[in-house]
Amino acid sequence: MTETTCSIMQACACLGAIAREGSAIREPVASTDHGRTVAILVSPADSLGLQGLRALAAHRNRRARSEDAGVSHDETYRHVFGGTGH
């Protein structure tokens, strides 16, 4: 995975173009402030994938602590789609 980097000032000046390009090539774009990464812009598809991974990690952590490892449909839907389920 490669990562494109731009300063906050560059991002402010052309955020639309940066977002379209990053989404088209499905590569993250890091925004930096004085050389330090402060934000990363990812495509919607990658964002959903990351949310799914977070839900899976939470499930595995609960399971490792011998807690109820089940994840309800509504909880999964909220993690993946940010909504309230059906």
C-alpha positions as CSV (number, residue, x, y, z in Angstrom):
1,M,0.0,0.0,0.0
2,T,1.3,3.4,-0.9
3,E,0.2,6.6,0.7
4,T,0.0,10.0,-0.9
5,T,0.8,12.8,1.5
6,C,-0.2,16.5,1.4
7,S,0.0,19.3,3.9
8,I,-3.2,20.7,5.5
9,M,-2.8,23.9,3.5
10,Q,-2.7,21.8,0.2
11,A,-5.7,19.8,1.4
12,C,-7.7,22.9,2.2
13,A,-7.0,24.3,-1.3
14,C,-8.0,21.2,-3.3
15,L,-9.9,18.8,-1.0
16,G,-12.4,17.8,-3.7
17,A,-9.7,16.8,-6.2
18,I,-7.7,15.0,-3.5
19,A,-10.8,13.0,-2.4
20,R,-11.7,12.1,-5.9
21,E,-8.2,10.9,-6.8
22,G,-7.8,8.9,-3.5
23,S,-11.2,7.3,-4.0
24,A,-10.5,6.4,-7.7
25,I,-7.1,4.8,-6.9
26,R,-8.3,3.4,-3.5
27,E,-5.2,4.6,-1.8
28,P,-5.2,6.6,1.5
29,V,-4.2,10.3,1.4
30,A,-2.4,11.5,4.6
31,S,-2.8,15.1,5.6
32,T,0.2,16.5,7.5
33,D,0.8,19.4,9.8
34,H,4.5,20.4,9.9
35,G,5.5,16.9,8.6
36,R,3.3,15.0,11.2
37,T,0.4,13.0,9.9
38,V,-2.8,14.4,11.5
39,A,-5.5,12.8,9.3
40,I,-5.9,10.1,6.7
41,L,-8.6,10.3,3.9
42,V,-9.8,6.9,2.7
43,S,-12.3,5.7,0.1
44,P,-15.8,4.8,1.3
45,A,-15.2,1.1,0.5
46,D,-12.0,1.1,2.6
47,S,-13.8,2.9,5.4
48,L,-16.4,0.1,5.5
49,G,-13.7,-2.5,5.5
50,L,-12.0,-0.8,8.4
51,Q,-15.2,-0.6,10.4
52,G,-15.7,-4.3,9.8
53,L,-12.2,-5.0,11.1
54,R,-12.9,-2.9,14.2
55,A,-16.1,-4.9,14.9
56,L,-14.2,-8.1,14.4
57,A,-11.5,-7.0,16.8
58,A,-14.0,-6.0,19.4
59,H,-15.7,-9.4,19.0
60,R,-12.4,-11.2,19.5
61,N,-11.5,-9.1,22.5
62,R,-14.8,-9.9,24.2
63,R,-14.3,-13.6,23.4
64,A,-10.7,-13.5,24.8
65,R,-12.1,-12.1,28.0
66,S,-14.7,-14.9,28.1
67,E,-17.5,-12.4,27.7
68,D,-20.5,-13.1,25.6
69,A,-18.8,-13.2,22.2
70,G,-22.0,-12.9,20.2
71,V,-22.7,-9.7,18.2
72,S,-26.2,-8.9,17.4
73,H,-27.4,-8.0,13.9
74,D,-28.2,-4.4,15.0
75,E,-24.7,-3.9,16.6
76,T,-23.0,-5.3,13.4
77,Y,-25.2,-3.0,11.2
78,R,-24.3,0.0,13.3
79,H,-20.6,-0.7,13.1
80,V,-20.6,-1.3,9.4
81,F,-23.2,1.2,8.1
82,G,-23.5,3.7,11.0
83,G,-27.3,3.3,11.1
84,T,-29.8,1.7,13.5
85,G,-30.6,-1.5,11.7
86,H,-34.0,-2.4,10.5
